[in-house]
Amino acid sequence: MKLKMDFMLRKVAGYYVVVPVGESCVDFNGMVNLNETGAFLFQRLQQETSREELIQALLEEYEVDEATAGQAVDGFLEKLRQADLLA
């Protein structure tokens, strides 16, 4: 899975902000605010990846157990699905 559209992720005044770029602006108006974990996952979803790879990336980056990483990934992916942002 990966993101449907092209986005630019920026850190502005301590906050992670995602905005659509190019033709994606036509399909997605607005911006997305993310926390650090969301930004971390978002970056990985710009390339084809799997749920398991996202969980493994969280385990390597943060000091969390597998259950916590799985919940974080599942929650984030669900929000992206609801916004119709996943391919």
N, C-alpha and C positions, 0 to 999 in steps of 0.2 A: 504494500500500500504506500501511497505518497499523497502529497497535497495536489489538488486539482489545478490550482492557479499559481501564478508567480507572485511572490510576496517579498517585501523587504523588511527585515527585522533590524530594529535600531534600539539602542539603549539611550533614553532621553531622561535626564534628571533622575537617574536611578530606577526608571521604569522601562520595561520592555514593551515596545509598541510595534505592531505589525500592520503594514499598509499594502494594499494591492498595487502592482505596477503593470504598465503596459495595457494590454487588452483586458486584463483581469479587472481593471477599474470599472469596466462596463458591467460585469457580472456581480461584483462585490463592492458595494459602496460602504465606506466607513473604515474603521480601524479596529484592531484587536489588541487588548491589553493582556499581557502575560506575566506570570511570576517567573522566577529564575528557572524552576523545573519545567514550566510550560515552554519557555524559550529554548531550553536544552532539547526537549522533545521535538519542538517545532523545527529546529535546525535539521534534525535527523530525518524528518519527514519530507524534506525538500528533495531527498533521493529515495528511491525504492527501498523499503525496509519492512520488517515483519514485527508483530507484537513482541515476539520473543527477543528479537534484536534490540528493541526499545527497552525492554525490561533489563536485559544484560547491560546495556549502556548506562542505565540508571544505577545498577548495582556497582558498576566500575567507577562511576563519578561521585556517588553519594554514599554515605554510610547508612544504608537502609537494608532491611531484610527483603527477601524475594516477594513475600505477601504484600508488603507496603509498596514496593515498586510496581507490582502487578496492578494494585488498586489505582495507583497514580496514573499508570498508562491507560488502563481501561476507562477511567473517568475522563481523561484528556481526549482520548479517541472518540468517546461518546459525544462530547461537546463539539468536536469537529464534524462528526456525522450529522448531528442536529443542524449544524450550520451549512451542511452539504459541501464541505471543503475537502473531503477525501475522495481520491480517485478509486 
